Amino acid sequence: MAAMEQSPKHRDIHVLEGDAMDIYERGSDIASLGVKMTLAASTMEQLVDNGAEQEGLWVDKLTEASKEVYQELDRAGSHYMRVGPYVRDYGSALSTAQSKMRGVVPECERLWTIYETKLEAYQDALAAPVAYPTGEDADDPTARSQAESAKTTAVETAREAKDLAYRNWKAEAKDYDTAYDAWWEEFEAACNGIETANGKGLEDSWLDNLDGLVEFVQTVLSVAGLVLAALALIVGGPIVGLLALIVGVVALGLTIYQFARGDASGWDLGFAIVGVLPIGSLGDFASGGFKTGMKSWVGMSGGMSFGDDAARWSLSATGSGLNPKAWVANMRGLAPEAGYLAGESFEIVGEFLSTHGDDTWEALGSIDHLPWTLAHIGDTMGNYFGVLPGVVRDTVGLFTGIPGTYEQLRWPTY
């Protein structure tokens, strides 16, 4: 059986999907909830307006807060009372359409099968040869004419049967369109009604929309922070350092915004601040001044310039193809002193935690200038409270942000 044609209005003929009863009940529940919310708001308003006469700042604050609550509650309840009936009526219309289609669709399928049978009979009649007489009557003009007439009659009869079967199917398919049109009108009415009700109801402010965008960007920055932290440990260099600084500053700015909006805790803000502050470069600020400290902050303390680092990236990329291991080996080979992990065994751990090699540790014992010594000690501690918390922050931010990221992409609020 070939696929059935679409309806005269070019629709696939099938019963509409959806749980009509569930939609109807949901709309009724929404309207009922709206009534209860408005009644609760009215009760709260009476309590505030007719409550005990008391004076004091806390009473004024409580009255003001209660007023805001019952006003918003009444506003939301009125909104639900307007929206609920549209949802309920749509559920009723869907139920009516589905009920009609459950009878129309099988009948369309049955009539289409009959049409296909008649179509096949017509094609067979059309392809059948004329049954000319044989034997003594083979050349009889009358007999031959009668044979040709019989063929024409058979073809015409088959064609009429085919056309009648198609007309019967088309008439039933039009009934499907009628049921579909009735459902579509109710669907549009529900959509327009809900849209109108939403226009008069609850609506996110531009700050609420911005909150969704900021949360999404923070998740992206968490991923970027983890990647840059790994690169800083392995290959280092001023380019990675500057990018990490930029990501940290942007993340701090967004965290301050989220903290002001109540979407971030004090811990989030603290991690963001510590992750940006140049705690790990205090020794270079103290011993070499602002310029030296800034170079250390962005990863230029080893003497590598941005131009040298860019050349290192370019050469490593072209010389390693798509092999990450070869790329890391090339980057480390061109600047073995750049990454934190530049040694073996305990040297690796020591340099990772302190960002200083053996020469620096030996020099610390002969430094007589107490502020410098304290600064270098602070430099070492800074890697605990600067680099590592940043990694922790990004890791926590990443894995707590992933579950909502997919939904943000599907249903963005910005």
C-alpha positions in Angstrom: 0.0 0.0 0.0 1.4 3.3 -1.1 1.4 6.2 1.3 -1.9 8.0 1.5 -2.1 11.4 -0.1 -2.4 14.5 2.0 -5.8 16.1 2.6 -7.2 18.7 0.2 -5.6 21.3 2.4 -2.2 19.6 2.2 -2.2 18.0 5.7 -1.0 14.6 6.8 -4.1 12.6 7.8 -3.6 11.4 11.4 -5.2 11.9 14.8 -3.8 14.9 16.6 -1.4 14.1 19.5 -1.8 15.3 23.0 -3.6 14.4 26.2 -6.7 16.6 25.9 -8.1 15.7 29.3 -4.8 16.5 31.0 -4.7 19.9 29.2 -8.3 20.6 30.2 -7.7 19.7 33.8 -4.5 21.8 33.8 -6.3 24.8 32.6 -9.0 24.3 35.2 -6.4 24.0 37.9 -4.7 27.2 36.7 -7.9 29.2 36.9 -8.8 27.7 40.3 -5.3 28.6 41.6 -5.8 32.1 40.4 -9.1 32.4 42.3 -7.4 31.1 45.5 -4.4 33.5 45.1 -6.7 36.5 44.7 -8.7 35.4 47.7 -5.5 35.0 49.7 -4.3 38.5 48.6 -7.6 40.0 49.6 -7.3 38.3 53.1 -3.8 39.7 53.5 -4.9 43.2 52.5 -7.6 43.1 55.1 -5.2 42.0 57.7 -2.8 44.8 56.8 -5.5 47.5 56.6 -7.5 46.4 59.6 -4.9 44.9 61.8 -4.0 46.0 65.3 -2.9 49.6 65.7 0.8 49.4 66.5 3.6 51.9 65.9 7.3 51.5 65.2 9.8 51.2 62.4 9.5 47.4 62.3 5.7 47.7 62.0 6.1 50.1 59.1 8.6 47.8 57.4 6.4 44.8 57.9 3.3 46.6 56.6 5.3 47.8 53.5 6.6 44.3 52.8 3.1 42.7 53.3 1.6 45.2 50.9 4.1 44.3 48.2 3.4 40.6 48.8 -0.4 40.8 48.5 -0.2 43.1 45.5 2.0 40.7 43.6 -0.1 37.8 44.8 -3.2 39.5 43.5 -1.5 40.4 40.2 -0.4 36.8 39.7 -3.8 35.4 40.7 -5.5 37.7 38.2 -3.1 36.6 35.5 -3.8 32.9 36.2 -7.5 33.5 36.1 -7.2 35.1 32.6 -4.9 32.4 31.3 -6.5 29.3 32.7 -9.7 29.4 30.7 -7.8 29.6 27.4 -5.9 26.5 28.3 -9.0 24.7 29.5 -11.0 25.6 26.3 -8.1 24.5 24.1 -8.1 21.1 25.9 -11.8 20.8 25.2 -11.3 21.7 21.5 -8.5 19.2 21.2 -10.8 16.5 22.7 -13.5 17.3 20.2 -11.1 17.2 17.2 -9.5 14.0 18.3 -12.9 12.4 18.8 -13.9 13.3 15.2 -10.5 12.3 13.8 -10.6 8.8 15.4 -13.6 8.1 13.1 -12.4 10.0 10.1 -8.8 8.8 9.9 -9.6 5.0 9.8 -12.3 5.7 7.2 -9.9 7.7 5.1 -7.4 4.8 5.3 -10.2 2.3 4.3 -11.3 4.4 1.3 -7.8 4.9 0.2 -7.2 1.2 0.1 -10.3 0.8 -2.0 -9.1 3.6 -4.3 -5.7 1.9 -4.7 -7.5 -1.4 -5.6 -9.6 0.4 -8.3 -6.6 2.3 -9.5 -4.7 -1.0 -10.0 -7.8 -2.5 -11.9 -7.9 0.6 -14.1 -4.2 0.3 -14.9 -4.6 -3.4 -15.7 -7.6 -2.7 -18.0 -5.6 0.0 -19.7 -2.7 -2.3 -20.3 -4.7 -5.3 -21.4 -4.6 -6.0 -25.1 -7.7 -5.9 -27.3 -9.3 -9.4 -27.4 -9.5 -9.6 -31.2 -11.3 -12.6 -32.6 -9.4 -15.5 -33.9 -10.0 -18.3 -36.4 -12.6 -17.7 -39.1 -13.7 -14.4 -37.5 -10.2 -13.0 -37.3 -10.8 -10.7 -40.2 -14.5 -9.9 -39.5 -14.7 -6.1 -39.2 -17.8 -6.3 -37.0 -16.1 -8.8 -34.6 -13.0 -6.7 -34.4 -15.0 -3.5 -33.8 -16.9 -5.3 -31.0 -13.6 -6.3 -29.4 -12.3 -2.8 -29.5 -15.6 -1.5 -28.0 -15.4 -4.1 -25.2 -11.8 -2.9 -24.4 -12.9 0.7 -24.4 -15.9 -0.1 -22.2 -13.7 -2.0 -19.7 -11.3 0.8 -19.5 -14.0 3.4 -19.0 -15.8 1.3 -16.4 -12.5 0.8 -14.5 -11.7 4.6 -14.8 -15.2 5.5 -13.4 -14.8 3.1 -10.5 -11.3 4.6 -9.8 -12.6 8.1 -9.9 -15.6 7.3 -7.7 -13.3 5.7 -5.1 -11.1 8.8 -5.1 -14.0 11.1 -4.8 -15.3 9.1 -1.8 -11.8 9.3 -0.2 -11.5 13.0 -0.9 -14.9 13.7 0.7 -13.8 12.0 3.9 -10.5 13.8 3.7 -12.4 17.1 3.6 -14.1 16.1 6.8 -10.7 15.7 8.3 -9.8 19.2 7.2 -13.0 20.5 8.8 -12.1 18.9 12.1 -8.6 20.2 11.8 -9.7 23.7 11.0 -12.0 23.8 14.1 -9.1 22.7 16.2 -6.7 25.2 14.7 -9.1 28.1 15.3 -9.3 27.1 19.0 -5.5 26.7 19.1 -5.0 30.2 17.7 -7.6 31.6 20.0 -5.8 30.1 23.0 -2.4 31.3 21.8 -3.7 34.9 21.2 -5.6 34.9 24.4 -2.6 33.7 26.5 -0.3 36.2 24.7 -2.7 39.0 25.4 -3.0 37.9 29.1 0.7 37.7 29.3 1.0 41.2 28.0 -1.2 42.3 31.0 0.4 40.0 33.4 3.8 38.9 34.7 6.8 39.9 32.7 10.5 39.7 33.3 12.4 42.9 33.6 15.5 43.6 31.5 17.6 42.8 34.5 15.9 39.4 34.8 16.7 38.7 31.1 20.3 39.9 31.7 20.7 37.5 34.7 20.2 34.5 32.3 22.8 35.8 29.9 25.3 36.5 32.8 24.8 33.0 34.2 25.4 31.4 30.8 28.6 33.5 30.2 29.9 32.5 33.7 29.6 28.9 32.8 31.5 29.5 29.6 34.2 31.4 31.6 34.5 28.5 34.0 35.4 26.2 31.1 37.8 28.8 29.7 39.4 29.2 33.2 40.0 25.5 33.5 41.6 25.3 30.1 43.8 28.3 30.7 44.8 26.9 34.2 45.9 23.7 32.5 47.8 25.5 29.9 49.5 27.7 32.5 50.7 24.7 34.4 52.0 22.9 31.2 53.2 25.5 28.8 52.9 28.9 30.5 53.9 32.1 28.8 52.6 35.6 28.7 49.8 34.9 26.2 48.2 32.3 28.5 48.8 34.6 31.5 47.2 37.6 29.9 44.2 35.5 28.7 43.8 34.1 32.2 43.9 37.6 33.7 41.2 38.8 31.2 39.0 35.8 32.0 39.5 36.4 35.7 38.7 40.1 35.5 35.5 39.5 33.4 34.4 36.7 35.8 35.0 39.0 38.8 32.9 41.8 37.2 30.1 39.4 36.4 30.3 37.8 39.9 30.0 41.3 41.5 26.9 41.9 39.4 25.5 38.5 40.4 26.3 39.2 44.1 24.5 42.6 43.9 21.5 40.7 42.3 21.5 38.0 45.0 22.5 35.3 42.5 26.0 34.8 44.0 27.2 34.1 47.6 30.0 35.7 49.5 32.1 32.6 48.8 31.6 33.1 45.1 32.7 36.7 45.3 35.6 35.9 47.5 36.9 33.2 45.1 36.5 35.6 42.2 38.5 38.4 44.0 41.3 36.1 45.1 41.5 34.5 41.7 42.3 37.9 40.1 44.5 39.5 42.7 48.2 39.2 42.0 48.9 37.4 45.2 51.4 35.0 43.5 53.4 37.9 42.2 53.8 39.9 45.5 57.5 39.0 45.7 58.1 40.5 42.2 56.1 43.6 43.0 58.2 44.1 46.2 61.6 43.3 44.8 61.3 44.7 41.3 58.6 47.3 41.5 55.4 47.7 39.6 56.7 46.9 36.1 58.4 43.7 37.3 55.3 42.7 39.2 53.0 43.3 36.3 55.3 41.2 34.1 55.1 38.4 36.6 51.4 38.7 36.9 50.9 38.0 33.1 53.6 35.4 32.9 56.5 37.5 31.6 58.8 37.1 34.6 60.9 34.6 32.8 62.0 37.2 30.2 59.7 36.0 27.4 58.0 38.7 25.5 54.6 38.5 23.8 56.3 38.4 20.4 58.5 35.4 21.5 55.5 33.6 22.9 53.5 34.2 19.8 56.4 32.8 17.7 56.5 29.8 20.1 52.8 29.1 19.6 53.1 29.4 15.8 56.1 27.1 15.5 54.6 24.5 17.8 51.3 24.5 15.9 52.9 24.1 12.5 55.4 21.5 13.8 53.0 19.2 15.6 50.0 18.9 13.4 46.9 17.6 15.3 49.0 15.7 17.9 48.5 17.3 21.3 51.4 15.4 22.9 53.7 16.6 20.2 52.4 20.2 20.6 53.1 20.2 24.3 56.5 18.7 23.7 57.3 21.5 21.2 56.0 24.2 23.5 58.0 22.9 26.4 61.1 22.4 24.3 61.0 26.0 23.0 60.5 27.4 26.5 61.1 24.8 29.2 61.1 27.5 32.0 57.6 28.8 31.1 55.2 26.3 32.7 54.9 25.7 36.4 55.6 22.0 35.8 59.1 22.4 34.6 61.0 19.7 36.5 60.7 16.2 37.8 59.4 14.5 40.9 59.7 16.8 44.0 61.0 19.7 41.8 57.7 19.6 39.9 55.6 19.9 43.1 57.9 22.5 44.5 57.8 24.7 41.5 54.0 24.2 41.1 53.3 25.3 44.7 55.8 28.2 44.8 56.5 29.2 41.2 60.2 29.3 42.2 63.0 26.9 41.3 65.9 25.8 43.5 68.0 28.9 42.9 65.3 31.1 44.4 64.9 28.9 47.4 68.7 29.1 48.0 68.6 32.9 47.6 65.8 33.3 50.2 68.2 32.2 52.9 70.7 35.0 52.2 68.2 37.8 51.8 68.6 40.3 54.7 65.9 42.6 53.7 62.9 41.5 55.8 60.1 43.0 53.5 61.5 41.2 50.5 61.7 37.9 52.4 58.1 38.3 53.6 57.0 39.2 50.1 58.6 36.1 48.7 56.9 34.0 51.4 53.6 35.7 50.5 54.4 34.9 46.8 54.6 31.2 47.7 51.4 31.3 49.7 49.8 33.2 46.9 49.8 30.1 44.8 47.6 28.4 47.3 45.2 31.3 47.7 45.5 32.7 44.2 46.0 30.0 41.5 44.5 27.0 43.3 41.3 28.7 44.5 40.8 29.9 41.0 40.9 26.4 39.7 38.6 25.3 42.4 36.2 28.1 41.6 36.2 27.3 37.9 35.8 23.6 38.5 32.8 24.1 40.9 31.3 26.7 38.6 31.6 24.4 35.6 30.1 21.3 37.1 27.3 23.2 38.9 26.6 25.2 35.8 26.4 22.3 33.2 23.0 20.9 34.2 21.4 24.3 33.5 23.4 25.2 30.4 21.4 22.9 28.1 18.1 24.3 29.3 19.5 27.9 28.9 20.3 27.1 25.3 16.9 25.6 24.6 14.8 28.2 26.5 17.0 31.4 26.8 15.8 34.3 28.8 18.0 36.8 27.1 
